[in-house]
Amino acid sequence: MLFCRFLLTFAQNYGKMNVDSIKEIIERQPNLSTALGMEFISTPDDDLCMATMKVDERNRQPFGFLSGGASLALAENVAGVGSSSLCPGKICVGISVSGSHVKAVAEGDTVTAMAHLVQKGRKLHVWNVEITDSSGDIISVVHVTNYIISPRKEKAE
């Protein structure tokens, strides 16, 4: 937990994986990450992306626990933000998301997603994402593959 606090403090001041421009794009209009309460954080490493999400009425099951679907959405989004930060001007979309949930998290807690870049290719990025609770216990492990697309250039009239 102390290491996560160090990363948060360091990243807020000196982030190498700077996600500020991606956060601006995300905040322009309603979308899944804002609807579920995801907060993306810059990190000191260029192969590590981070996000937090408070477990509340936006992302919990009716029983008061974090939804597995919300965990997968958090993982896909943090990996997408990481890929987008590494590839300015490109469109990065998830094409494969696979995960295992190993512990429940009750409403009121906050989860942290740490996405580690495993492979950075020209067209594909592969990320491993660990999601932990506020005690630092792993709650989900997720594997995400992103496809990197060059936007089409508009034809001049």
Backbone as ProteinMPNN parsed JSONL, in Angstrom:
{"seq_chain_A": "MLFCRFLLTFAQNYGKMNVDSIKEIIERQPNLSTALGMEFISTPDDDLCMATMKVDERNRQPFGFLSGGASLALAENVAGVGSSSLCPGKICVGISVSGSHVKAVAEGDTVTAMAHLVQKGRKLHVWNVEITDSSGDIISVVHVTNYIISPRKEKAE", "coords_chain_A": {"N_chain_A": [[0.828, -1.193, 0.0], [1.959, 1.236, 0.729], [3.758, 1.588, -1.369], [1.96, 2.065, -3.488], [0.908, 4.532, -2.676], [3.236, 6.067, -2.87], [3.638, 5.921, -5.642], [1.329, 7.268, -6.529], [1.769, 9.887, -5.493], [4.248, 10.538, -6.709], [3.575, 10.304, -9.416], [1.622, 12.267, -9.773], [3.154, 14.512, -9.773], [5.408, 14.117, -11.473], [4.82, 12.506, -13.726], [5.631, 10.043, -16.162], [4.154, 8.333, -17.787], [2.046, 10.078, -18.984], [-1.192, 10.946, -18.647], [-2.826, 13.097, -18.943], [-3.739, 14.496, -21.306], [-5.354, 12.552, -22.437], [-7.263, 12.227, -20.452], [-8.553, 14.687, -20.695], [-9.862, 14.365, -23.153], [-11.57, 12.236, -22.478], [-13.203, 13.467, -20.582], [-14.77, 15.208, -22.036], [-17.286, 14.386, -22.915], [-20.15, 12.405, -21.896], [-19.423, 9.018, -20.975], [-18.471, 5.524, -20.642], [-16.353, 5.269, -18.746], [-16.516, 7.645, -17.216], [-19.123, 7.398, -16.307], [-18.954, 5.171, -14.606], [-17.217, 6.083, -12.696], [-14.393, 6.204, -12.925], [-11.003, 7.142, -12.357], [-8.169, 8.333, -13.857], [-4.62, 8.064, -13.649], [-1.447, 9.528, -13.966], [1.798, 7.969, -14.252], [5.181, 7.182, -13.073], [6.465, 5.475, -14.825], [6.886, 4.463, -18.229], [5.599, 2.219, -19.089], [3.479, 1.604, -17.519], [0.232, 2.079, -16.409], [-2.355, 3.652, -14.531], [-5.357, 3.535, -12.55], [-8.159, 4.52, -10.519], [-11.182, 3.547, -8.801], [-14.043, 4.215, -7.079], [-16.109, 2.066, -5.234], [-19.432, 2.102, -5.672], [-22.926, 3.062, -6.052], [-22.914, 3.215, -8.813], [-21.428, 1.143, -9.905], [-21.779, -1.277, -8.631], [-23.065, -4.543, -7.709], [-26.5, -5.617, -7.122], [-26.27, -6.707, -4.603], [-24.432, -5.289, -3.198], [-21.717, -5.501, -3.76], [-18.721, -4.95, -5.754], [-19.272, -5.055, -9.2], [-18.391, -7.669, -11.437], [-18.317, -7.108, -14.135], [-17.893, -4.352, -14.095], [-15.311, -4.309, -13.092], [-13.918, -5.514, -15.223], [-14.438, -3.592, -17.172], [-13.06, -1.412, -16.054], [-10.43, -2.393, -16.232], [-10.133, -2.686, -19.057], [-10.467, -0.029, -19.838], [-8.352, 1.338, -18.472], [-6.132, 0.169, -19.673], [-6.628, 0.986, -22.279], [-6.394, 3.77, -22.034], [-3.694, 3.839, -21.395], [-2.525, 2.804, -23.796], [-3.418, 4.786, -25.565], [-2.058, 7.0, -24.565], [0.529, 6.313, -25.204], [0.433, 6.372, -27.934], [-0.086, 8.961, -29.442], [-2.612, 10.641, -31.284], [-3.601, 8.372, -32.438], [-6.19, 5.845, -32.605], [-7.231, 3.769, -30.091], [-8.42, 0.641, -29.385], [-10.038, -1.867, -27.434], [-9.693, -5.288, -28.129], [-9.68, -7.738, -27.033], [-10.55, -8.981, -23.913], [-9.967, -10.522, -20.931], [-10.561, -12.0, -17.852], [-10.104, -12.861, -14.345], [-11.858, -13.038, -11.333], [-11.045, -12.811, -8.013], [-11.627, -12.045, -5.441], [-14.161, -10.506, -3.49], [-15.351, -7.111, -3.344], [-16.598, -4.728, -1.19], [-19.209, -2.232, -1.283], [-18.254, 1.163, -0.94], [-15.531, 0.855, -0.636], [-12.409, 1.504, -2.368], [-11.052, 0.686, -5.485], [-7.96, -0.086, -7.143], [-6.439, -0.025, -10.259], [-3.707, -1.396, -11.875], [-2.026, -1.271, -14.749], [0.139, -3.09, -16.687], [2.285, -2.849, -19.361], [2.833, -5.384, -21.59], [3.516, -6.095, -24.192], [4.406, -4.026, -26.817], [3.471, -3.419, -29.839], [3.35, -2.321, -33.301], [0.706, -2.34, -34.168], [-0.681, -3.764, -32.207], [-1.196, -3.797, -28.7], [-0.427, -5.372, -25.665], [-1.638, -5.868, -22.455], [-1.294, -6.519, -18.956], [-3.392, -6.45, -16.246], [-3.751, -5.698, -12.885], [-6.093, -5.581, -10.362], [-6.654, -4.125, -7.307], [-7.858, -4.015, -3.883], [-8.457, -1.525, -1.283], [-6.825, -2.444, 0.721], [-4.748, -3.555, -0.566], [-5.019, -6.11, -1.484], [-5.306, -8.465, -4.116], [-8.009, -8.362, -6.317], [-8.922, -8.827, -8.864], [-7.55, -10.185, -11.886], [-6.562, -9.276, -15.065], [-6.333, -9.623, -18.579], [-5.586, -7.717, -21.343], [-5.95, -6.898, -24.75], [-5.164, -4.466, -27.075], [-6.083, -2.852, -30.099], [-4.435, -0.825, -32.402], [-5.266, 1.931, -34.224], [-4.893, 3.936, -37.109], [-6.303, 7.044, -37.657], [-8.582, 7.781, -40.328], [-7.724, 9.94, -42.95], [-9.293, 12.958, -43.683], [-10.706, 13.71, -46.825], [-9.861, 16.424, -48.863], [-12.07, 18.892, -50.152]], "CA_chain_A": [[0.0, 0.0, 0.0], [2.872, 2.369, 0.776], [4.279, 1.762, -2.721], [0.896, 2.691, -4.283], [0.861, 5.945, -2.291], [4.409, 6.684, -3.463], [3.364, 6.06, -7.073], [0.341, 8.323, -6.704], [2.418, 11.165, -5.235], [5.247, 10.755, -7.748], [2.911, 10.447, -10.711], [0.92, 13.538, -9.83], [4.13, 15.573, -9.97], [6.444, 13.859, -12.469], [4.4, 11.361, -14.538], [6.153, 9.694, -17.484], [2.951, 7.891, -18.506], [1.204, 11.236, -18.74], [-2.522, 10.687, -19.195], [-3.628, 14.32, -18.857], [-4.43, 14.804, -22.571], [-6.399, 11.531, -22.622], [-8.32, 12.577, -19.495], [-9.314, 15.801, -21.277], [-10.743, 13.789, -24.175], [-12.58, 11.446, -21.773], [-14.118, 14.327, -19.834], [-15.529, 16.072, -22.945], [-18.663, 13.931, -23.078], [-20.443, 11.219, -21.084], [-18.923, 7.742, -21.5], [-18.471, 4.463, -19.639], [-15.404, 5.501, -17.65], [-17.041, 8.674, -16.315], [-20.352, 6.874, -15.692], [-18.603, 4.238, -13.537], [-16.419, 6.781, -11.691], [-12.959, 5.91, -13.053], [-10.056, 8.258, -12.317], [-6.911, 7.882, -14.442], [-3.497, 8.695, -12.967], [-0.14, 9.403, -14.605], [2.765, 7.198, -13.453], [6.575, 7.474, -13.42], [6.968, 4.494, -15.787], [6.193, 4.551, -19.512], [4.907, 0.959, -19.39], [2.549, 1.387, -16.411], [-0.876, 3.025, -16.34], [-3.041, 3.433, -13.263], [-6.67, 4.157, -12.379], [-8.902, 4.148, -9.317], [-12.633, 3.606, -8.933], [-14.761, 3.988, -5.82], [-17.232, 1.134, -5.378], [-20.655, 2.774, -5.245], [-24.14, 2.656, -6.76], [-22.691, 3.21, -10.266], [-20.664, -0.012, -10.385], [-21.954, -2.432, -7.746], [-24.187, -5.463, -7.907], [-27.585, -5.339, -6.173], [-25.904, -7.248, -3.291], [-23.512, -4.364, -2.542], [-20.316, -5.782, -4.113], [-18.285, -4.495, -7.068], [-19.655, -5.933, -10.308], [-17.289, -8.187, -12.233], [-18.312, -6.364, -15.393], [-17.265, -3.047, -13.842], [-13.871, -4.573, -12.978], [-13.406, -5.709, -16.584], [-14.493, -2.281, -17.834], [-11.94, -0.642, -15.502], [-9.196, -2.926, -16.819], [-10.072, -2.337, -20.479], [-10.302, 1.415, -19.961], [-7.016, 1.778, -18.06], [-5.223, -0.27, -20.737], [-6.897, 1.856, -23.418], [-5.776, 5.064, -21.735], [-2.254, 3.631, -21.527], [-2.192, 2.716, -25.219], [-3.653, 6.105, -26.164], [-0.969, 7.878, -24.127], [1.737, 5.911, -25.922], [0.233, 6.53, -29.384], [-0.877, 10.173, -29.688], [-3.195, 10.757, -32.612], [-4.143, 7.077, -32.873], [-7.382, 5.357, -31.926], [-6.87, 2.5, -29.444], [-9.646, -0.05, -28.983], [-9.866, -3.208, -26.891], [-10.221, -6.363, -28.974], [-9.778, -8.936, -26.204], [-10.49, -8.733, -22.473], [-10.211, -11.778, -20.239], [-10.153, -11.822, -16.475], [-10.564, -13.708, -13.24], [-12.153, -12.302, -10.104], [-10.626, -13.709, -6.937], [-12.085, -11.565, -4.14], [-15.23, -9.51, -3.558], [-15.081, -5.802, -2.749], [-17.866, -4.147, -0.757], [-19.489, -0.831, -1.558], [-17.555, 2.076, -0.035], [-14.087, 0.688, -0.825], [-11.882, 2.006, -3.632], [-10.141, -0.256, -6.134], [-6.884, 0.497, -7.946], [-6.015, -0.863, -11.385], [-2.34, -1.162, -12.351], [-1.887, -1.929, -16.054], [1.537, -3.24, -17.092], [2.423, -3.138, -20.781], [3.591, -6.612, -21.822], [4.022, -6.05, -25.565], [4.004, -2.843, -27.574], [3.723, -3.546, -31.267], [2.868, -1.203, -34.107], [-0.759, -2.427, -34.269], [-1.265, -4.408, -31.022], [-0.602, -3.658, -27.369], [-0.93, -6.362, -24.714], [-1.527, -5.366, -21.083], [-1.763, -7.291, -17.807], [-3.953, -5.5, -15.286], [-4.104, -6.199, -11.553], [-6.982, -4.682, -9.633], [-6.537, -4.39, -5.872], [-8.721, -3.234, -2.996], [-7.71, -0.524, -0.515], [-5.845, -3.147, 1.569], [-3.695, -4.061, -1.429], [-5.311, -7.486, -1.895], [-5.743, -8.601, -5.505], [-9.406, -8.773, -6.467], [-9.083, -9.312, -10.244], [-6.412, -10.155, -12.8], [-7.184, -9.141, -16.379], [-5.443, -9.56, -19.738], [-6.244, -6.872, -22.34], [-5.252, -6.636, -26.01], [-5.687, -3.293, -27.774], [-5.749, -2.673, -31.506], [-4.069, 0.566, -32.626], [-5.789, 2.322, -35.531], [-4.611, 5.286, -37.595], [-7.564, 7.61, -38.162], [-8.623, 8.092, -41.769], [-7.558, 11.352, -43.25], [-10.42, 13.534, -44.42], [-10.352, 14.179, -48.161], [-10.17, 17.843, -49.109], [-13.069, 19.085, -51.204]], "C_chain_A": [[0.87, 1.254, 0.0], [3.428, 2.655, -0.617], [3.243, 2.44, -3.609], [0.791, 4.178, -3.954], [2.042, 6.701, -2.877], [4.163, 6.929, -4.95], [2.383, 7.189, -7.336], [0.981, 9.698, -6.55], [3.402, 11.5, -6.339], [4.578, 11.083, -9.078], [2.217, 11.798, -10.84], [1.887, 14.689, -10.108], [5.055, 15.361, -11.168], [6.087, 12.789, -13.492], [5.072, 11.212, -15.889], [5.028, 9.168, -18.358], [1.931, 8.99, -18.22], [-0.135, 11.05, -19.444], [-3.403, 11.934, -19.222], [-4.392, 14.624, -20.147], [-5.551, 13.797, -22.84], [-7.561, 11.811, -21.678], [-9.182, 13.723, -20.032], [-10.298, 15.292, -22.327], [-11.898, 13.036, -23.506], [-13.638, 12.343, -21.139], [-14.979, 15.228, -20.718], [-16.996, 15.685, -23.066], [-18.892, 12.693, -22.216], [-19.943, 9.951, -21.773], [-18.861, 6.745, -20.349], [-17.549, 4.777, -18.463], [-15.895, 6.589, -16.692], [-18.302, 8.178, -15.603], [-20.048, 5.95, -14.51], [-17.716, 4.863, -12.465], [-14.924, 6.493, -11.744], [-12.144, 7.195, -13.051], [-8.715, 7.738, -12.803], [-5.759, 8.725, -13.916], [-2.217, 8.46, -13.755], [0.803, 8.649, -13.673], [4.195, 7.532, -13.883], [7.163, 6.537, -14.476], [6.181, 4.591, -17.09], [5.515, 3.251, -19.925], [3.905, 0.598, -18.291], [1.49, 2.476, -16.424], [-1.722, 2.657, -15.127], [-4.396, 4.141, -13.254], [-7.265, 3.708, -11.051], [-10.394, 4.258, -9.615], [-13.248, 3.29, -7.579], [-15.928, 3.049, -6.099], [-18.468, 1.806, -4.795], [-21.825, 2.327, -6.118], [-23.963, 2.589, -8.279], [-22.094, 1.903, -10.772], [-20.798, -1.256, -9.51], [-23.113, -3.309, -8.199], [-25.307, -5.066, -6.945], [-27.259, -5.805, -4.743], [-24.887, -6.376, -2.564], [-22.042, -4.62, -2.813], [-20.006, -5.236, -5.506], [-18.67, -5.521, -8.12], [-18.412, -6.395, -11.056], [-17.181, -7.477, -13.568], [-17.665, -4.993, -15.243], [-15.755, -3.206, -13.699], [-13.25, -4.757, -14.356], [-13.411, -4.399, -17.363], [-13.345, -1.394, -17.35], [-10.631, -1.089, -16.14], [-9.068, -2.526, -18.282], [-9.824, -0.845, -20.658], [-8.914, 1.885, -19.552], [-5.979, 1.35, -19.098], [-5.405, 0.602, -21.979], [-6.294, 3.239, -23.235], [-4.261, 4.956, -21.865], [-1.821, 3.579, -22.976], [-2.355, 4.069, -25.902], [-2.557, 7.095, -25.781], [0.314, 7.583, -24.886], [1.651, 6.179, -27.418], [-0.629, 7.764, -29.671], [-1.37, 10.219, -31.134], [-3.77, 9.469, -33.159], [-5.424, 6.774, -32.089], [-7.043, 3.971, -31.386], [-8.137, 1.849, -28.906], [-9.314, -1.446, -28.459], [-10.46, -4.241, -27.824], [-10.311, -7.68, -28.215], [-9.597, -8.54, -24.742], [-10.863, -10.038, -21.784], [-9.717, -11.646, -18.804], [-10.709, -12.85, -15.52], [-10.749, -12.835, -12.011], [-11.891, -13.24, -8.937], [-11.077, -13.272, -5.548], [-13.161, -10.515, -4.344], [-14.782, -8.219, -2.868], [-16.424, -5.159, -2.438], [-17.974, -2.676, -1.143], [-18.813, 0.039, -0.495], [-16.044, 1.988, -0.154], [-13.693, 1.344, -2.151], [-10.92, 0.981, -4.188], [-9.136, 0.52, -6.982], [-6.489, -0.496, -9.021], [-4.621, -0.436, -11.813], [-2.18, -1.968, -13.632], [-0.421, -1.904, -16.469], [1.579, -3.636, -18.566], [3.343, -4.336, -20.958], [4.251, -6.582, -23.197], [3.49, -4.806, -26.255], [4.43, -3.039, -29.024], [3.188, -2.327, -31.999], [1.342, -1.165, -34.132], [-1.434, -3.032, -33.039], [-0.466, -4.08, -29.767], [-1.243, -4.706, -26.472], [-0.617, -5.858, -23.313], [-1.968, -6.442, -20.092], [-2.188, -6.283, -16.744], [-4.263, -6.23, -13.989], [-4.973, -5.147, -10.886], [-6.936, -5.096, -8.173], [-7.544, -3.547, -5.091], [-7.849, -2.272, -2.184], [-6.697, -1.146, 0.449], [-4.673, -3.685, 0.759], [-3.889, -5.497, -1.865], [-5.794, -7.501, -3.347], [-7.192, -9.065, -5.528], [-9.687, -9.313, -7.873], [-7.752, -9.227, -10.98], [-7.002, -10.21, -14.21], [-6.1, -8.988, -17.444], [-6.198, -8.789, -20.83], [-5.354, -6.746, -23.573], [-5.95, -5.475, -26.701], [-5.196, -3.274, -29.213], [-5.537, -1.181, -31.742], [-4.419, 0.927, -34.071], [-5.326, 3.74, -35.867], [-5.911, 5.857, -38.133], [-7.459, 7.909, -39.652], [-8.479, 9.592, -41.947], [-8.745, 11.814, -44.076], [-9.939, 14.008, -45.77], [-10.767, 15.649, -48.316], [-11.151, 17.965, -50.255], [-12.598, 20.078, -52.207]], "O_chain_A": [[0.539, 2.233, -0.669], [3.56, 3.814, -1.011], [3.599, 3.306, -4.408], [0.606, 4.998, -4.853], [1.892, 7.835, -3.332], [4.444, 8.014, -5.46], [2.576, 7.981, -8.259], [0.762, 10.58, -7.381], [3.399, 12.618, -6.854], [4.969, 12.022, -9.771], [2.23, 12.402, -11.912], [1.478, 15.729, -10.625], [5.448, 16.332, -11.815], [6.995, 12.205, -14.084], [5.084, 12.153, -16.682], [4.946, 9.511, -19.538], [1.075, 8.858, -17.345], [-0.206, 11.003, -20.672], [-4.6, 11.839, -19.495], [-5.571, 14.974, -20.093], [-6.582, 14.154, -23.408], [-8.72, 11.65, -22.059], [-10.399, 13.728, -19.845], [-11.442, 15.743, -22.378], [-13.054, 13.173, -23.908], [-14.826, 12.02, -21.156], [-15.837, 15.945, -20.204], [-17.852, 16.54, -23.291], [-17.938, 12.009, -21.846], [-20.027, 9.822, -22.994], [-19.167, 7.091, -19.208], [-17.926, 4.573, -17.309], [-15.709, 6.468, -15.481], [-18.526, 8.498, -14.436], [-20.786, 5.938, -13.526], [-17.482, 4.244, -11.427], [-14.253, 6.534, -10.713], [-12.529, 8.198, -13.653], [-8.173, 6.797, -12.223], [-5.888, 9.938, -13.752], [-1.93, 7.335, -14.165], [0.636, 8.68, -12.454], [4.395, 8.109, -14.952], [8.261, 6.789, -14.973], [4.964, 4.777, -17.075], [4.917, 3.183, -20.999], [3.526, -0.564, -18.146], [1.815, 3.664, -16.448], [-1.796, 1.49, -14.743], [-4.565, 5.198, -13.863], [-6.916, 2.651, -10.526], [-10.815, 4.953, -10.539], [-13.004, 2.229, -7.005], [-16.648, 3.218, -7.082], [-18.55, 2.05, -3.591], [-21.726, 1.332, -6.836], [-24.777, 1.97, -8.963], [-22.237, 1.581, -11.952], [-20.007, -2.19, -9.64], [-23.998, -2.892, -8.947], [-25.084, -4.257, -6.044], [-27.89, -5.358, -3.785], [-24.514, -6.683, -1.432], [-21.189, -4.016, -2.162], [-20.903, -5.077, -6.334], [-18.423, -6.715, -7.953], [-17.489, -5.612, -11.283], [-16.081, -7.266, -14.078], [-16.973, -4.523, -16.147], [-14.998, -2.338, -14.133], [-12.177, -4.219, -14.632], [-12.487, -4.129, -18.13], [-12.724, -0.697, -18.153], [-9.817, -0.258, -16.542], [-8.005, -2.073, -18.706], [-9.057, -0.441, -21.532], [-8.344, 2.749, -20.218], [-5.042, 2.099, -19.373], [-4.429, 0.921, -22.657], [-5.746, 3.813, -24.176], [-3.613, 5.866, -22.382], [-0.853, 4.238, -23.356], [-1.526, 4.455, -26.726], [-2.172, 7.937, -26.592], [1.095, 8.49, -25.178], [2.674, 6.211, -28.101], [-1.776, 7.63, -30.097], [-0.645, 9.884, -32.07], [-4.367, 9.467, -34.236], [-5.693, 7.377, -31.05], [-6.616, 3.097, -32.14], [-8.841, 2.427, -28.078], [-8.421, -2.119, -28.975], [-11.6, -4.098, -28.267], [-10.938, -8.63, -28.684], [-8.635, -7.865, -24.377], [-11.936, -10.592, -22.019], [-8.583, -11.228, -18.57], [-11.637, -13.597, -15.83], [-9.903, -11.999, -11.692], [-12.448, -14.336, -8.877], [-10.935, -14.023, -4.583], [-13.078, -9.716, -5.277], [-13.963, -8.229, -1.949], [-17.287, -5.053, -3.31], [-16.974, -1.978, -1.307], [-18.801, -0.3, 0.688], [-15.341, 2.939, 0.187], [-14.556, 1.695, -2.956], [-10.071, 0.459, -3.465], [-9.414, 1.616, -7.467], [-6.235, -1.666, -8.735], [-4.379, 0.74, -12.082], [-2.195, -3.198, -13.606], [0.185, -0.839, -16.589], [0.982, -4.636, -18.966], [4.496, -4.309, -20.53], [5.402, -6.993, -23.351], [2.284, -4.559, -26.278], [5.592, -2.849, -29.381], [2.638, -1.413, -31.384], [0.747, -0.088, -34.118], [-2.633, -2.837, -32.841], [0.765, -4.084, -29.771], [-2.457, -4.908, -26.513], [0.514, -5.472, -23.015], [-2.909, -7.188, -20.361], [-1.431, -5.378, -16.392], [-4.95, -7.251, -13.988], [-4.625, -3.966, -10.852], [-7.149, -6.261, -7.837], [-8.017, -2.514, -5.565], [-6.636, -2.217, -2.382], [-5.808, -0.452, 0.942], [-3.714, -4.21, 1.324], [-3.028, -6.059, -2.543], [-6.589, -6.655, -3.755], [-7.562, -10.028, -4.856], [-10.574, -10.146, -8.059], [-6.942, -8.331, -10.74], [-7.828, -11.069, -14.516], [-5.09, -8.317, -17.235], [-7.312, -9.161, -21.198], [-4.15, -6.517, -23.456], [-7.166, -5.489, -26.891], [-4.054, -3.63, -29.506], [-6.36, -0.363, -31.333], [-3.928, 0.307, -35.015], [-5.361, 4.632, -35.019], [-6.559, 5.234, -38.974], [-6.39, 8.245, -40.163], [-9.037, 10.391, -41.196], [-9.151, 11.158, -45.035], [-8.887, 14.64, -45.87], [-11.872, 16.045, -47.947], [-11.067, 17.216, -51.228], [-13.309, 20.368, -53.169]]}, "name": "protein", "num_of_chains": 1, "seq": "MLFCRFLLTFAQNYGKMNVDSIKEIIERQPNLSTALGMEFISTPDDDLCMATMKVDERNRQPFGFLSGGASLALAENVAGVGSSSLCPGKICVGISVSGSHVKAVAEGDTVTAMAHLVQKGRKLHVWNVEITDSSGDIISVVHVTNYIISPRKEKAE"}
